[in-house]
């Protein structure tokens, strides 16, 4: 065994990413429908659904990812942020 080898975690769901930006987000789709509140927004990179982050009461982006097969990755919609999260592999993703 090579103890000098560093193994980086790999997201196995990048093939699920689609060009699905959707309309400009006015808020979490589920919170708006339910009358709830959110902290930050995430956009599903499979379908464009906008949901709230895990710090929000509804955690709708997380729920969306687990309720829809193949919707593993969402990106942050906060201005100035350019990252995504794979809910299945639990990995923080930065662009190459």
Beta strands, then each sheet from edge to edge (+ up, - down):
strand 1: 41-44
strand 2: 50-52
strand 3: 73-76
strand 4: 83-86
strand 5: 91-94
sheet 1: 2+ 1- 3+ 4- 5+
end
